[in-house]
Amino acid sequence: MEELRFELIAHDVDAENEYDSCFSNTTFANVDDCTDDFSQTSYRATAELGTGSFSHKLAYSDSTTEKEFFSEGQSSFAADGELERFEYLGSWNGMESLRLVYGVDLETESIDDGSVQEGLCPTAPYDCLTFLVEVQPIG
């Protein structure tokens, strides 16, 4: 029996915060006029297929985040980041007492804070490529 399933999840968040006890950008004195702005957009798309003794799951997700801090109305720090991920996970239940699980995962992260702009895998995207093969006893 074949089973096919699709899923799409999305989130969009915008927030503003006010708090006390930060440092002035000009005098470095402790001040109580502190705010920050936060924005995050993320989504994930998934497709799953089950065919007899095999199952397959393919997914893509992306999340972007922007955050900026203010002291006395002046920007004191800001950062933008992104996380992108491709996943494949499969399994084979061909024996009553044994299951084979296999997959691949590619993840890319980046951050830009105005002074540093880099990703988790600055030399090559393959540094974040992960393979999985696992044999699991059942029961």
Stockholm file with secondary structure:
# STOCKHOLM 1.0

chainA/1-139         MEELRFELIAHDVDAENEYDSCFSNTTFANVDDCTDDFSQTSYRATAELGTGSFSHKLAYSDSTTEKEFFSEGQSSFAADGELERFEYLGSWNGMESLRLVYGVDLETESIDDGSVQEGLCPTAPYDCLTFLVEVQPIG
#=GR chainA/1-139 SS CEEEEEEEEEEEEEEEEEESCEECTTTCCEESCEEEEEEEEEEEEEEEEEETTEEEEEEEEEEEEEEEEEETTEEEEEEEEEEEEEEEEEEEEEETTEEEEEEEEEEEEEEECSSCEEESCSSCGGGGEEEEEEEEECC
#=GC SS_cons         CEEEEEEEEEEEEEEEEEESCEECTTTCCEESCEEEEEEEEEEEEEEEEEETTEEEEEEEEEEEEEEEEEETTEEEEEEEEEEEEEEEEEEEEEETTEEEEEEEEEEEEEEECSSCEEESCSSCGGGGEEEEEEEEECC
//
